[in-house]
Amino acid sequence: MPGLIRGVARTAVVAGTATAVSNRVSRRQAGRWADKDQQQYEEQMAQQQQYAPPPPPPPAYAPPPPPPAPAATDMNDKIAQLQQLGQLHEQGILTDEEFYAQKTKILGS
């Protein structure tokens, strides 16, 4: 029996050593692959950032239209034109038909 136990013990030692070496090699390779994968990932991210298009500019809106001219100024212009028209009519420069036509034109606009 001592030979059998010695053979089993030797097999156990060899198997245990082989397992330990195998595990260490596997861990070391996994570490290397992880480092390599990390480097590739970082390179890809750097390239993407380098070649990424710039963000689009903010939308450009048309400037708002200018505010309408005050109605009082427009009305003052019409009153001044009507006064001139009335003076021309009183002086006899305009006939009644011309006066009324111009008056209608000024008030209609």
N, CA, C and O atoms as a printed pandas DataFrame, in Angstrom:
     atom_number atom_name residue_name chain_id  residue_number  x_coord  y_coord  z_coord
0              1         N          MET        A               1    0.767   -1.178    0.000
1              2        CA          MET        A               1    0.000    0.000    0.000
2              3         C          MET        A               1    0.823    1.265    0.000
3              4         O          MET        A               1    0.404    2.296   -0.526
4              5         N          PRO        A               2    2.027    1.175    0.609
5              6        CA          PRO        A               2    2.814    2.392    0.597
6              7         C          PRO        A               2    3.105    2.847   -0.833
7              8         O          PRO        A               2    3.196    4.053   -1.062
8              9         N          GLY        A               3    3.248    1.994   -1.753
9             10        CA          GLY        A               3    3.512    2.401   -3.125
10            11         C          GLY        A               3    2.308    3.072   -3.745
11            12         O          GLY        A               3    2.438    3.993   -4.550
12            13         N          LEU        A               4    1.153    2.608   -3.369
13            14        CA          LEU        A               4   -0.077    3.191   -3.886
14            15         C          LEU        A               4   -0.279    4.587   -3.334
15            16         O          LEU        A               4   -0.663    5.502   -4.062
16            17         N          ILE        A               5   -0.025    4.748   -2.064
17            18        CA          ILE        A               5   -0.192    6.059   -1.436
18            19         C          ILE        A               5    0.843    7.022   -2.000
19            20         O          ILE        A               5    0.542    8.189   -2.247
20            21         N          ARG        A               6    2.066    6.529   -2.204
21            22        CA          ARG        A               6    3.101    7.381   -2.760
22            23         C          ARG        A               6    2.704    7.828   -4.171
23            24         O          ARG        A               6    2.905    8.993   -4.513
24            25         N          GLY        A               7    2.161    6.962   -4.976
25            26        CA          GLY        A               7    1.742    7.287   -6.340
26            27         C          GLY        A               7    0.599    8.297   -6.344
27            28         O          GLY        A               7    0.570    9.228   -7.149
28            29         N          VAL        A               8   -0.338    8.091   -5.423
29            30        CA          VAL        A               8   -1.475    9.016   -5.326
30            31         C          VAL        A               8   -0.981   10.371   -4.849
31            32         O          VAL        A               8   -1.426   11.401   -5.354
32            33         N          ALA        A               9   -0.077   10.388   -3.892
33            34        CA          ALA        A               9    0.456   11.642   -3.372
34            35         C          ALA        A               9    1.222   12.384   -4.449
35            36         O          ALA        A               9    1.087   13.599   -4.593
36            37         N          ARG        A              10    2.025   11.656   -5.203
37            38        CA          ARG        A              10    2.790   12.265   -6.275
38            39         C          ARG        A              10    1.838   12.853   -7.320
39            40         O          ARG        A              10    2.065   13.962   -7.805
40            41         N          THR        A              11    0.803   12.143   -7.662
41            42        CA          THR        A              11   -0.179   12.618   -8.635
42            43         C          THR        A              11   -0.863   13.875   -8.103
43            44         O          THR        A              11   -1.086   14.823   -8.857
44            45         N          ALA        A              12   -1.192   13.892   -6.830
45            46        CA          ALA        A              12   -1.851   15.058   -6.233
46            47         C          ALA        A              12   -0.935   16.275   -6.279
47            48         O          ALA        A              12   -1.374   17.382   -6.591
48            49         N          VAL        A              13    0.337   16.062   -5.965
49            50        CA          VAL        A              13    1.295   17.180   -5.986
50            51         C          VAL        A              13    1.446   17.705   -7.399
51            52         O          VAL        A              13    1.427   18.917   -7.612
52            53         N          VAL        A              14    1.596   16.821   -8.362
53            54        CA          VAL        A              14    1.757   17.239   -9.753
54            55         C          VAL        A              14    0.502   17.951  -10.227
55            56         O          VAL        A              14    0.584   18.998  -10.868
56            57         N          ALA        A              15   -0.656   17.390   -9.916
57            58        CA          ALA        A              15   -1.910   18.009  -10.337
58            59         C          ALA        A              15   -2.090   19.367   -9.665
59            60         O          ALA        A              15   -2.514   20.318  -10.322
60            61         N          GLY        A              16   -1.783   19.482   -8.395
61            62        CA          GLY        A              16   -1.912   20.753   -7.683
62            63         C          GLY        A              16   -0.973   21.804   -8.234
63            64         O          GLY        A              16   -1.352   22.965   -8.392
64            65         N          THR        A              17    0.260   21.397   -8.529
65            66        CA          THR        A              17    1.238   22.327   -9.098
66            67         C          THR        A              17    0.780   22.780  -10.477
67            68         O          THR        A              17    0.857   23.963  -10.809
68            69         N          ALA        A              18    0.307   21.842  -11.268
69            70        CA          ALA        A              18   -0.155   22.173  -12.615
70            71         C          ALA        A              18   -1.342   23.129  -12.546
71            72         O          ALA        A              18   -1.432   24.066  -13.339
72            73         N          THR        A              19   -2.241   22.899  -11.615
73            74        CA          THR        A              19   -3.400   23.778  -11.470
74            75         C          THR        A              19   -2.974   25.174  -11.046
75            76         O          THR        A              19   -3.479   26.173  -11.560
76            77         N          ALA        A              20   -2.041   25.235  -10.104
77            78        CA          ALA        A              20   -1.573   26.547   -9.641
78            79         C          ALA        A              20   -0.893   27.311  -10.766
79            80         O          ALA        A              20   -1.129   28.507  -10.938
80            81         N          VAL        A              21   -0.055   26.633  -11.527
81            82        CA          VAL        A              21    0.639   27.287  -12.642
82            83         C          VAL        A              21   -0.363   27.713  -13.699
83            84         O          VAL        A              21   -0.281   28.820  -14.232
84            85         N          SER        A              22   -1.309   26.835  -14.002
85            86        CA          SER        A              22   -2.317   27.137  -15.011
86            87         C          SER        A              22   -3.138   28.357  -14.596
87            88         O          SER        A              22   -3.405   29.236  -15.415
88            89         N          ASN        A              23   -3.536   28.409  -13.332
89            90        CA          ASN        A              23   -4.322   29.551  -12.852
90            91         C          ASN        A              23   -3.515   30.849  -12.925
91            92         O          ASN        A              23   -4.045   31.894  -13.301
92            93         N          ARG        A              24   -2.261   30.777  -12.570
93            94        CA          ARG        A              24   -1.422   31.978  -12.607
94            95         C          ARG        A              24   -1.261   32.463  -14.040
95            96         O          ARG        A              24   -1.335   33.664  -14.297
96            97         N          VAL        A              25   -1.042   31.543  -14.978
97            98        CA          VAL        A              25   -0.910   31.913  -16.388
98            99         C          VAL        A              25   -2.213   32.521  -16.892
99           100         O          VAL        A              25   -2.194   33.521  -17.609
100          101         N          SER        A              26   -3.322   31.938  -16.529
101          102        CA          SER        A              26   -4.629   32.450  -16.963
102          103         C          SER        A              26   -4.866   33.864  -16.437
103          104         O          SER        A              26   -5.319   34.739  -17.174
104          105         N          ARG        A              27   -4.554   34.081  -15.151
105          106        CA          ARG        A              27   -4.740   35.415  -14.574
106          107         C          ARG        A              27   -3.835   36.445  -15.246
107          108         O          ARG        A              27   -4.256   37.569  -15.518
108          109         N          ARG        A              28   -2.602   36.055  -15.509
109          110        CA          ARG        A              28   -1.662   36.979  -16.136
110          111         C          ARG        A              28   -2.128   37.322  -17.553
111          112         O          ARG        A              28   -2.064   38.484  -17.955
112          113         N          GLN        A              29   -2.597   36.326  -18.316
113          114        CA          GLN        A              29   -3.088   36.592  -19.667
114          115         C          GLN        A              29   -4.343   37.462  -19.634
115          116         O          GLN        A              29   -4.502   38.370  -20.450
116          117         N          ALA        A              30   -5.221   37.178  -18.694
117          118        CA          ALA        A              30   -6.446   37.974  -18.580
118          119         C          ALA        A              30   -6.097   39.428  -18.244
119          120         O          ALA        A              30   -6.718   40.357  -18.761
120          121         N          GLY        A              31   -5.117   39.611  -17.389
121          122        CA          GLY        A              31   -4.671   40.968  -17.058
122          123         C          GLY        A              31   -4.099   41.689  -18.262
123          124         O          GLY        A              31   -4.373   42.869  -18.480
124          125         N          ARG        A              32   -3.298   40.967  -19.047
125          126        CA          ARG        A              32   -2.721   41.572  -20.246
126          127         C          ARG        A              32   -3.824   41.943  -21.244
127          128         O          ARG        A              32   -3.802   43.026  -21.829
128          129         N          TRP        A              33   -4.769   41.049  -21.428
129          130        CA          TRP        A              33   -5.858   41.316  -22.366
130          131         C          TRP        A              33   -6.706   42.493  -21.881
131          132         O          TRP        A              33   -7.143   43.323  -22.678
132          133         N          ALA        A              34   -6.930   42.554  -20.597
133          134        CA          ALA        A              34   -7.701   43.668  -20.054
134          135         C          ALA        A              34   -6.963   44.988  -20.278
135          136         O          ALA        A              34   -7.577   45.990  -20.645
136          137         N          ASP        A              35   -5.643   44.989  -20.057
137          138        CA          ASP        A              35   -4.852   46.194  -20.302
138          139         C          ASP        A              35   -4.900   46.582  -21.776
139          140         O          ASP        A              35   -5.045   47.755  -22.119
140          141         N          LYS        A              36   -4.777   45.575  -22.639
141          142        CA          LYS        A              36   -4.805   45.827  -24.079
142          143         C          LYS        A              36   -6.174   46.362  -24.498
143          144         O          LYS        A              36   -6.263   47.307  -25.282
144          145         N          ASP        A              37   -7.233   45.757  -23.976
145          146        CA          ASP        A              37   -8.579   46.223  -24.287
146          147         C          ASP        A              37   -8.787   47.659  -23.804
147          148         O          ASP        A              37   -9.402   48.471  -24.496
148          149         N          GLN        A              38   -8.276   47.961  -22.623
149          150        CA          GLN        A              38   -8.408   49.310  -22.072
150          151         C          GLN        A              38   -7.678   50.325  -22.940
151          152         O          GLN        A              38   -8.183   51.421  -23.182
152          153         N          GLN        A              39   -6.486   49.957  -23.406
153          154        CA          GLN        A              39   -5.720   50.857  -24.276
154          155         C          GLN        A              39   -6.458   51.089  -25.592
155          156         O          GLN        A              39   -6.534   52.219  -26.074
156          157         N          GLN        A              40   -7.003   50.014  -26.175
157          158        CA          GLN        A              40   -7.743   50.157  -27.422
158          159         C          GLN        A              40   -8.972   51.039  -27.229
159          160         O          GLN        A              40   -9.297   51.871  -28.077
160          161         N          TYR        A              41   -9.642   50.845  -26.105
161          162        CA          TYR        A              41  -10.828   51.645  -25.820
162          163         C          TYR        A              41  -10.462   53.125  -25.705
163          164         O          TYR        A              41  -11.146   53.986  -26.259
164          165         N          GLU        A              42   -9.388   53.411  -24.988
165          166        CA          GLU        A              42   -8.955   54.798  -24.819
166          167         C          GLU        A              42   -8.540   55.417  -26.153
167          168         O          GLU        A              42   -8.820   56.589  -26.401
168          169         N          GLU        A              43   -7.873   54.639  -27.016
169          170        CA          GLU        A              43   -7.481   55.142  -28.327
170          171         C          GLU        A              43   -8.708   55.444  -29.183
171          172         O          GLU        A              43   -8.766   56.465  -29.869
172          173         N          GLN        A              44   -9.682   54.545  -29.133
173          174        CA          GLN        A              44  -10.903   54.767  -29.907
174          175         C          GLN        A              44  -11.637   56.015  -29.431
175          176         O          GLN        A              44  -12.127   56.798  -30.245
176          177         N          MET        A              45  -11.713   56.199  -28.135
177          178        CA          MET        A              45  -12.401   57.375  -27.601
178          179         C          MET        A              45  -11.655   58.654  -27.995
179          180         O          MET        A              45  -12.280   59.668  -28.306
180          181         N          ALA        A              46  -10.337   58.603  -27.982
181          182        CA          ALA        A              46   -9.545   59.773  -28.374
182          183         C          ALA        A              46   -9.783   60.091  -29.850
183          184         O          ALA        A              46   -9.919   61.258  -30.217
184          185         N          GLN        A              47   -9.832   59.070  -30.688
185          186        CA          GLN        A              47  -10.078   59.292  -32.110
186          187         C          GLN        A              47  -11.477   59.846  -32.344
187          188         O          GLN        A              47  -11.663   60.737  -33.173
188          189         N          GLN        A              48  -12.456   59.326  -31.623
189          190        CA          GLN        A              48  -13.819   59.813  -31.793
190          191         C          GLN        A              48  -13.920   61.276  -31.380
191          192         O          GLN        A              48  -14.604   62.065  -32.032
192          193         N          GLN        A              49  -13.245   61.630  -30.309
193          194        CA          GLN        A              49  -13.289   63.018  -29.876
194          195         C          GLN        A              49  -12.540   63.917  -30.848
195          196         O          GLN        A              49  -12.914   65.071  -31.058
196          197         N          GLN        A              50  -11.489   63.381  -31.431
197          198        CA          GLN        A              50  -10.694   64.170  -32.370
198          199         C          GLN        A              50  -11.471   64.421  -33.652
199          200         O          GLN        A              50  -11.418   65.523  -34.198
200          201         N          TYR        A              51  -12.192   63.418  -34.142
201          202        CA          TYR        A              51  -12.892   63.530  -35.412
202          203         C          TYR        A              51  -14.368   63.850  -35.263
203          204         O          TYR        A              51  -15.090   63.887  -36.259
204          205         N          ALA        A              52  -14.823   64.075  -34.071
205          206        CA          ALA        A              52  -16.237   64.392  -33.860
206          207         C          ALA        A              52  -16.533   65.761  -34.466
207          208         O          ALA        A              52  -15.757   66.700  -34.289
208          209         N          PRO        A              53  -17.648   65.875  -35.176
209          210        CA          PRO        A              53  -17.979   67.182  -35.750
210          211         C          PRO        A              53  -18.315   68.164  -34.624
211          212         O          PRO        A              53  -18.792   67.761  -33.563
212          213         N          PRO        A              54  -18.068   69.433  -34.861
213          214        CA          PRO        A              54  -18.373   70.416  -33.822
214          215         C          PRO        A              54  -19.887   70.472  -33.606
215          216         O          PRO        A              54  -20.651   70.146  -34.514
216          217         N          PRO        A              55  -20.313   70.870  -32.450
217          218        CA          PRO        A              55  -21.753   70.935  -32.203
218          219         C          PRO        A              55  -22.390   71.973  -33.128
219          220         O          PRO        A              55  -21.751   72.964  -33.483
220          221         N          PRO        A              56  -23.621   71.751  -33.511
221          222        CA          PRO        A              56  -24.265   72.702  -34.429
222          223         C          PRO        A              56  -24.435   74.060  -33.751
223          224         O          PRO        A              56  -24.640   74.136  -32.540
224          225         N          PRO        A              57  -24.347   75.134  -34.542
225          226        CA          PRO        A              57  -24.522   76.460  -33.951
226          227         C          PRO        A              57  -25.969   76.637  -33.494
227          228         O          PRO        A              57  -26.870   75.969  -34.000
228          229         N          PRO        A              58  -26.182   77.516  -32.561
229          230        CA          PRO        A              58  -27.557   77.736  -32.118
230          231         C          PRO        A              58  -28.385   78.287  -33.277
231          232         O          PRO        A              58  -27.840   78.959  -34.153
232          233         N          PRO        A              59  -29.672   78.019  -33.298
233          234        CA          PRO        A              59  -30.496   78.486  -34.421
234          235         C          PRO        A              59  -30.505   80.013  -34.479
235          236         O          PRO        A              59  -30.606   80.698  -33.461
236          237         N          ALA        A              60  -30.399   80.511  -35.687
237          238        CA          ALA        A              60  -30.404   81.957  -35.886
238          239         C          ALA        A              60  -31.831   82.394  -36.195
239          240         O          ALA        A              60  -32.470   81.879  -37.113
240          241         N          TYR        A              61  -32.301   83.323  -35.435
241          242        CA          TYR        A              61  -33.644   83.834  -35.637
242          243         C          TYR        A              61  -33.564   85.186  -36.337
243          244         O          TYR        A              61  -32.620   85.948  -36.129
244          245         N          ALA        A              62  -34.549   85.470  -37.156
245          246        CA          ALA        A              62  -34.596   86.753  -37.830
246          247         C          ALA        A              62  -34.842   87.839  -36.787
247          248         O          ALA        A              62  -35.578   87.627  -35.823
248          249         N          PRO        A              63  -34.227   88.995  -36.983
249          250        CA          PRO        A              63  -34.473   90.068  -36.018
250          251         C          PRO        A              63  -35.943   90.476  -36.070
251          252         O          PRO        A              63  -36.580   90.366  -37.118
252          253         N          PRO        A              64  -36.472   90.935  -34.974
253          254        CA          PRO        A              64  -37.887   91.318  -34.973
254          255         C          PRO        A              64  -38.112   92.515  -35.889
255          256         O          PRO        A              64  -37.224   93.353  -36.042
256          257         N          PRO        A              65  -39.275   92.599  -36.489
257          258        CA          PRO        A              65  -39.536   93.730  -37.385
258          259         C          PRO        A              65  -39.572   95.025  -36.577
259          260         O          PRO        A              65  -39.914   95.018  -35.394
260          261         N          PRO        A              66  -39.220   96.125  -37.218
261          262        CA          PRO        A              66  -39.244   97.384  -36.488
262          263         C          PRO        A              66  -40.677   97.709  -36.078
263          264         O          PRO        A              66  -41.623   97.313  -36.759
264          265         N          PRO        A              67  -40.839   98.415  -34.987
265          266        CA          PRO        A              67  -42.191   98.749  -34.548
266          267         C          PRO        A              67  -42.856   99.673  -35.559
267          268         O          PRO        A              67  -42.188  100.484  -36.199
268          269         N          PRO        A              68  -44.150   99.551  -35.699
269          270        CA          PRO        A              68  -44.839  100.418  -36.670
270          271         C          PRO        A              68  -44.729  101.882  -36.246
271          272         O          PRO        A              68  -44.656  102.214  -35.063
272          273         N          ALA        A              69  -44.720  102.731  -37.256
273          274        CA          ALA        A              69  -44.626  104.162  -36.978
274          275         C          ALA        A              69  -45.867  104.602  -36.209
275          276         O          ALA        A              69  -46.961  104.094  -36.455
276          277         N          PRO        A              70  -45.712  105.505  -35.316
277          278        CA          PRO        A              70  -46.869  105.964  -34.553
278          279         C          PRO        A              70  -47.927  106.551  -35.479
279          280         O          PRO        A              70  -47.606  107.247  -36.442
280          281         N          ALA        A              71  -49.173  106.268  -35.181
281          282        CA          ALA        A              71  -50.283  106.738  -36.016
282          283         C          ALA        A              71  -50.412  108.250  -35.955
283          284         O          ALA        A              71  -50.882  108.868  -36.911
284          285         N          ALA        A              72  -50.010  108.849  -34.861
285          286        CA          ALA        A              72  -50.140  110.295  -34.720
286          287         C          ALA        A              72  -49.296  111.019  -35.762
287          288         O          ALA        A              72  -49.735  112.023  -36.324
288          289         N          THR        A              73  -48.090  110.521  -36.024
289          290        CA          THR        A              73  -47.223  111.153  -37.020
290          291         C          THR        A              73  -47.856  111.046  -38.393
291          292         O          THR        A              73  -47.838  112.007  -39.163
292          293         N          ASP        A              74  -48.413  109.893  -38.707
293          294        CA          ASP        A              74  -49.066  109.690  -39.998
294          295         C          ASP        A              74  -50.261  110.632  -40.126
295          296         O          ASP        A              74  -50.484  111.231  -41.178
296          297         N          MET        A              75  -51.008  110.749  -39.068
297          298        CA          MET        A              75  -52.183  111.622  -39.093
298          299         C          MET        A              75  -51.749  113.080  -39.211
299          300         O          MET        A              75  -52.402  113.869  -39.895
300          301         N          ASN        A              76  -50.649  113.444  -38.546
301          302        CA          ASN        A              76  -50.151  114.823  -38.657
302          303         C          ASN        A              76  -49.733  115.135  -40.082
303          304         O          ASN        A              76  -49.964  116.241  -40.570
304          305         N          ASP        A              77  -49.111  114.155  -40.764
305          306        CA          ASP        A              77  -48.720  114.351  -42.164
306          307         C          ASP        A              77  -49.949  114.572  -43.042
307          308         O          ASP        A              77  -49.942  115.430  -43.924
308          309         N          LYS        A              78  -50.989  113.803  -42.799
309          310        CA          LYS        A              78  -52.222  113.943  -43.602
310          311         C          LYS        A              78  -52.869  115.305  -43.370
311          312         O          LYS        A              78  -53.359  115.944  -44.302
312          313         N          ILE        A              79  -52.860  115.734  -42.109
313          314        CA          ILE        A              79  -53.457  117.036  -41.806
314          315         C          ILE        A              79  -52.666  118.149  -42.495
315          316         O          ILE        A              79  -53.256  119.085  -43.035
316          317         N          ALA        A              80  -51.343  118.052  -42.479
317          318        CA          ALA        A              80  -50.519  119.062  -43.140
318          319         C          ALA        A              80  -50.780  119.072  -44.645
319          320         O          ALA        A              80  -50.856  120.140  -45.253
320          321         N          GLN        A              81  -50.916  117.895  -45.245
321          322        CA          GLN        A              81  -51.186  117.821  -46.686
322          323         C          GLN        A              81  -52.558  118.416  -47.007
323          324         O          GLN        A              81  -52.719  119.117  -48.006
324          325         N          LEU        A              82  -53.545  118.129  -46.151
325          326        CA          LEU        A              82  -54.886  118.674  -46.381
326          327         C          LEU        A              82  -54.887  120.199  -46.240
327          328         O          LEU        A              82  -55.592  120.883  -46.982
328          329         N          GLN        A              83  -54.111  120.736  -45.303
329          330        CA          GLN        A              83  -54.028  122.193  -45.145
330          331         C          GLN        A              83  -53.407  122.832  -46.382
331          332         O          GLN        A              83  -53.877  123.865  -46.860
332          333         N          GLN        A              84  -52.341  122.208  -46.898
333          334        CA          GLN        A              84  -51.715  122.732  -48.117
334          335         C          GLN        A              84  -52.691  122.656  -49.287
335          336         O          GLN        A              84  -52.794  123.573  -50.102
336          337         N          LEU        A              85  -53.406  121.527  -49.342
337          338        CA          LEU        A              85  -54.385  121.333  -50.410
338          339         C          LEU        A              85  -55.485  122.396  -50.310
339          340         O          LEU        A              85  -55.920  122.955  -51.317
340          341         N          GLY        A              86  -55.925  122.663  -49.072
341          342        CA          GLY        A              86  -56.957  123.695  -48.883
342          343         C          GLY        A              86  -56.461  125.074  -49.288
343          344         O          GLY        A              86  -57.216  125.843  -49.883
344          345         N          GLN        A              87  -55.219  125.406  -48.983
345          346        CA          GLN        A              87  -54.652  126.691  -49.370
346          347         C          GLN        A              87  -54.568  126.813  -50.883
347          348         O          GLN        A              87  -54.885  127.860  -51.449
348          349         N          LEU        A              88  -54.140  125.738  -51.535
349          350        CA          LEU        A              88  -54.076  125.755  -53.002
350          351         C          LEU        A              88  -55.465  125.922  -53.606
351          352         O          LEU        A              88  -55.614  126.591  -54.628
352          353         N          HIS        A              89  -56.466  125.334  -53.001
353          354        CA          HIS        A              89  -57.847  125.445  -53.489
354          355         C          HIS        A              89  -58.356  126.868  -53.279
355          356         O          HIS        A              89  -59.017  127.418  -54.159
356          357         N          GLU        A              90  -58.057  127.476  -52.121
357          358        CA          GLU        A              90  -58.499  128.843  -51.837
358          359         C          GLU        A              90  -57.822  129.836  -52.769
359          360         O          GLU        A              90  -58.423  130.841  -53.149
360          361         N          GLN        A              91  -56.589  129.563  -53.137
361          362        CA          GLN        A              91  -55.854  130.468  -54.028
362          363         C          GLN        A              91  -56.312  130.325  -55.465
363          364         O          GLN        A              91  -55.946  131.130  -56.322
364          365         N          GLY        A              92  -57.117  129.297  -55.732
365          366        CA          GLY        A              92  -57.628  129.102  -57.078
366          367         C          GLY        A              92  -56.703  128.285  -57.955
367          368         O          GLY        A              92  -56.943  128.160  -59.156
368          369         N          ILE        A              93  -55.666  127.736  -57.388
369          370        CA          ILE        A              93  -54.730  126.941  -58.168
370          371         C          ILE        A              93  -55.365  125.592  -58.512
371          372         O          ILE        A              93  -55.127  125.057  -59.595
372          373         N          LEU        A              94  -56.171  125.036  -57.598
373          374        CA          LEU        A              94  -56.849  123.757  -57.828
374          375         C          LEU        A              94  -58.324  123.998  -58.062
375          376         O          LEU        A              94  -58.937  124.841  -57.406
376          377         N          THR        A              95  -58.894  123.257  -58.997
377          378        CA          THR        A              95  -60.335  123.305  -59.217
378          379         C          THR        A              95  -61.010  122.460  -58.144
379          380         O          THR        A              95  -60.360  121.722  -57.403
380          381         N          ASP        A              96  -62.350  122.591  -58.083
381          382        CA          ASP        A              96  -63.092  121.801  -57.088
382          383         C          ASP        A              96  -62.883  120.305  -57.309
383          384         O          ASP        A              96  -62.718  119.562  -56.342
384          385         N          GLU        A              97  -62.886  119.851  -58.563
385          386        CA          GLU        A              97  -62.712  118.430  -58.865
386          387         C          GLU        A              97  -61.319  117.945  -58.440
387          388         O          GLU        A              97  -61.180  116.872  -57.853
388          389         N          GLU        A              98  -60.290  118.752  -58.745
389          390        CA          GLU        A              98  -58.922  118.377  -58.364
390          391         C          GLU        A              98  -58.772  118.322  -56.838
391          392         O          GLU        A              98  -58.148  117.417  -56.284
392          393         N          PHE        A              99  -59.380  119.343  -56.172
393          394        CA          PHE        A              99  -59.291  119.387  -54.713
394          395         C          PHE        A              99  -59.916  118.133  -54.098
395          396         O          PHE        A              99  -59.303  117.480  -53.255
396          397         N          TYR        A             100  -61.158  117.796  -54.531
397          398        CA          TYR        A             100  -61.836  116.632  -53.949
398          399         C          TYR        A             100  -61.124  115.318  -54.308
399          400         O          TYR        A             100  -61.107  114.385  -53.505
400          401         N          ALA        A             101  -60.550  115.248  -55.489
401          402        CA          ALA        A             101  -59.820  114.028  -55.880
402          403         C          ALA        A             101  -58.581  113.838  -54.996
403          404         O          ALA        A             101  -58.315  112.739  -54.509
404          405         N          GLN        A             102  -57.828  114.933  -54.799
405          406        CA          GLN        A             102  -56.630  114.851  -53.966
406          407         C          GLN        A             102  -56.990  114.589  -52.495
407          408         O          GLN        A             102  -56.313  113.836  -51.796
408          409         N          LYS        A             103  -58.065  115.228  -52.056
409          410        CA          LYS        A             103  -58.521  115.021  -50.671
410          411         C          LYS        A             103  -58.888  113.571  -50.440
411          412         O          LYS        A             103  -58.519  112.997  -49.415
412          413         N          THR        A             104  -59.614  112.963  -51.382
413          414        CA          THR        A             104  -59.996  111.550  -51.285
414          415         C          THR        A             104  -58.756  110.667  -51.302
415          416         O          THR        A             104  -58.680  109.677  -50.574
416          417         N          LYS        A             105  -57.780  111.031  -52.141
417          418        CA          LYS        A             105  -56.550  110.246  -52.232
418          419         C          LYS        A             105  -55.781  110.290  -50.899
419          420         O          LYS        A             105  -55.290  109.264  -50.428
420          421         N          ILE        A             106  -55.683  111.476  -50.304
421          422        CA          ILE        A             106  -54.941  111.610  -49.040
422          423         C          ILE        A             106  -55.653  110.872  -47.905
423          424         O          ILE        A             106  -55.008  110.177  -47.121
424          425         N          LEU        A             107  -56.937  111.014  -47.813
425          426        CA          LEU        A             107  -57.692  110.374  -46.736
426          427         C          LEU        A             107  -57.833  108.857  -46.939
427          428         O          LEU        A             107  -58.002  108.110  -45.975
428          429         N          GLY        A             108  -57.764  108.423  -48.168
429          430        CA          GLY        A             108  -57.881  106.985  -48.450
430          431         C          GLY        A             108  -56.607  106.219  -48.171
431          432         O          GLY        A             108  -56.657  105.007  -47.960
432          433         N          SER        A             109  -55.479  106.883  -48.163
433          434        CA          SER        A             109  -54.210  106.169  -47.949
434          435         C          SER        A             109  -53.876  106.009  -46.505
435          436         O          SER        A             109  -52.842  105.431  -46.170
